[in-house]
Amino acid sequence: MTETITYIKDSLRDLYPPSEVSSLVRLIMERVCNIQPHHFLFCKDKELPESEKKRIHEIVERLKQMEPIQYILGTADFYSLQFEVNPSVLIPRPETEELAEQVILDNADKKIKILDIGTGSGCIAVTLRKHLKKASVIAMDISAEALETARRNAKRNNTTVTFIQTDILDPEKAEMDIPFILDVIVSNPPYIKEEEKKDMERNVLDYEPHLALFVPDNDPLLYYWHIAHFGKKKLRRNGRLYLEINAACGSMVVEMLEEEGYKNIELIQDLSGRNRIVKARK
């Protein structure tokens, strides 16, 4: 096992930061060999089966092409739950866990109806349904492939979520397809400007779905504006809106929501100190 760990580290050390290499070693040994990090020392002389060595070699070769480890392993962790991920959905981020937590903390033990716009893997919708026992959760996405993944994730985590294929950028269709009055709308929509591509890592640009990532440089609030308009029609009075945002667009989102008549607007920083979440009431 020691030789295998050394092989992984030597193969990846020129491509990834040391902390990320350590994380990759831990994940590979856990998922392929079922060895937890605190057992590494006790298992250092363990002889790994050839099948496991072969699988590790395949994973390392794909990591050398900068493919995300979550896509290689087929799963990602989010809010202590495990989700299937594939190239049709974004890999869940820690800052999105903070978005989900805001909704959970504000709405604990309430009998409410929640809509997740642009659900992707379903990580937000499933997590909210898991932790808000009295809530009913609807999740929408334009991508049929993403919705199939999200449905599998709801089943994987023993939750009931209503999934609907529709397009928030087509207001008439979205309003018809979501015939509900809502207490909460939550969304982590596309918000990265095209001009920001030059600063992004290859593992995101080359592998994650651009449909779920990017907005035009000349219309960075495209999705937020449509979500805000949708919310004005579908949220009940004092209903809540929760948005994950581009850190560079915090004040713009706040101003837009003010112009649209929302109140109690809050701009919240993530654990890294960056503007990341906007909350508002209708």
Residue pairs with C-beta under 8 A, 6 or more apart in sequence:
1 29
1 33
1 35
1 40
1 43
1 44
1 45
1 46
1 47
1 48
2 44
2 45
4 48
4 53
4 56
5 25
5 29
5 40
7 56
7 60
8 21
8 24
8 25
8 28
8 56
8 60
9 21
9 25
11 60
11 63
11 64
12 21
12 24
12 60
12 63
12 64
13 21
15 63
15 64
15 66
16 24
16 63
24 63
24 69
26 37
27 69
27 73
28 56
28 59
28 60
28 69
29 35
29 37
29 40
30 36
30 37
31 73
31 75
32 52
32 55
32 56
32 59
33 48
33 52
33 56
35 43
35 46
48 56
59 69
59 72
59 73
62 72
63 69
63 72
66 201
66 202
66 203
66 206
66 207
67 203
67 206
67 207
68 91
68 203
68 204
68 207
68 208
70 76
70 85
70 91
71 85
71 86
71 87
71 91
71 207
74 84
74 85
74 86
75 82
75 83
75 84
75 85
76 82
76 83
76 85
76 91
76 92
76 121
76 123
77 83
77 92
78 92
78 96
78 97
78 100
78 123
78 127
79 97
79 100
79 101
79 123
79 127
79 131
81 123
81 126
81 127
81 130
81 157
82 156
82 157
83 92
83 121
83 122
83 123
83 126
83 153
83 156
83 157
84 121
84 149
84 152
84 153
84 156
85 91
85 92
85 121
85 149
86 149
87 207
87 208
87 209
88 143
88 145
88 146
88 148
88 149
88 209
89 120
89 121
89 145
89 146
89 149
89 150
89 209
89 212
90 120
90 121
90 208
90 209
90 212
90 213
91 208
92 121
92 123
94 271
95 244
95 270
95 271
95 272
95 276
96 123
96 124
96 188
96 244
97 127
98 270
98 271
98 276
98 277
99 124
99 186
99 188
99 242
99 243
99 244
99 276
99 277
100 123
100 124
100 127
100 128
100 186
102 242
102 268
102 277
102 279
103 114
103 124
103 128
103 132
103 184
103 186
103 240
103 242
104 127
104 128
104 131
104 132
106 240
106 279
107 114
107 132
107 135
107 183
107 184
107 240
108 132
109 132
109 133
109 134
110 132
110 134
110 135
110 183
111 134
111 135
112 132
112 134
112 135
112 136
112 183
112 184
113 135
113 136
113 137
113 138
113 180
113 181
113 182
113 183
113 184
114 125
114 128
114 132
114 135
114 136
114 137
114 138
114 182
114 183
114 184
114 185
114 186
115 137
115 138
115 139
115 140
115 178
115 180
115 182
115 184
115 185
115 186
115 234
116 122
116 124
116 125
116 128
116 137
116 138
116 139
116 140
116 186
116 187
117 140
117 168
117 185
117 186
117 187
117 189
117 227
117 230
118 140
118 141
118 142
118 168
118 187
118 188
118 189
118 190
118 212
118 223
119 125
119 139
119 140
119 141
119 146
119 147
119 150
119 163
120 141
120 143
120 146
120 149
120 150
120 188
120 212
121 146
121 149
121 150
121 153
122 139
122 149
122 150
122 151
122 153
122 154
122 161
122 163
123 153
124 139
124 186
124 188
125 137
125 138
125 139
125 150
125 154
125 161
126 150
126 153
126 154
126 157
126 159
126 161
128 135
128 137
128 186
129 135
129 137
129 154
129 159
129 160
129 161
130 157
130 159
135 184
136 162
137 159
137 161
137 162
138 161
138 162
138 163
138 164
138 178
138 180
138 182
139 147
139 150
139 161
139 162
139 163
139 164
140 163
140 164
140 165
140 166
140 168
140 174
140 177
140 178
141 147
141 150
141 163
141 165
142 165
142 166
142 167
142 168
142 211
143 165
143 209
143 211
143 212
144 165
146 209
146 212
147 163
147 165
150 161
150 163
151 163
154 160
154 161
154 163
164 177
164 178
165 177
166 173
166 174
166 177
166 178
167 173
167 174
168 174
168 189
168 223
168 226
168 227
168 230
169 222
169 223
169 226
171 226
171 229
171 230
174 230
175 230
175 233
175 234
178 230
178 234
180 234
181 234
181 235
181 236
182 231
182 234
182 235
182 236
182 239
183 235
183 236
183 239
183 240
184 239
184 240
184 241
184 242
185 227
185 230
185 231
185 234
185 235
185 239
185 240
185 241
185 242
186 241
186 242
186 243
187 223
187 227
187 242
187 243
187 244
188 243
188 244
189 223
189 224
189 227
189 243
189 244
190 211
190 212
190 213
190 214
190 215
190 222
190 223
191 215
191 220
191 223
191 224
191 244
191 245
191 246
191 249
192 200
192 213
192 214
192 215
192 246
193 214
193 215
193 216
193 217
193 220
193 246
194 214
194 215
194 216
194 217
195 217
197 205
197 214
204 213
215 222
215 223
216 222
220 246
220 249
220 252
221 249
221 252
221 253
221 256
224 243
224 245
224 253
224 256
224 257
225 256
227 241
227 243
228 241
228 256
228 257
228 260
228 262
229 260
231 239
231 241
231 262
231 282
232 260
232 261
232 282
235 241
235 282
236 282
237 282
238 281
238 282
239 281
239 282
240 279
240 280
240 281
240 282
241 257
241 262
241 278
241 279
241 280
241 281
241 282
242 277
242 278
242 279
243 253
243 277
243 278
243 279
244 276
244 277
245 253
245 275
245 276
245 277
245 278
247 274
247 275
247 276
250 267
250 275
250 278
251 267
253 267
253 278
254 265
254 267
254 278
257 265
257 278
257 280
258 265
261 282
262 280
262 281
262 282
263 280
263 281
263 282
264 279
264 280
264 281
265 278
265 279
265 280
266 278
266 279
266 280
267 275
267 277
267 278
268 275
268 276
268 277
268 278
268 279
269 275
269 276
270 276
270 277
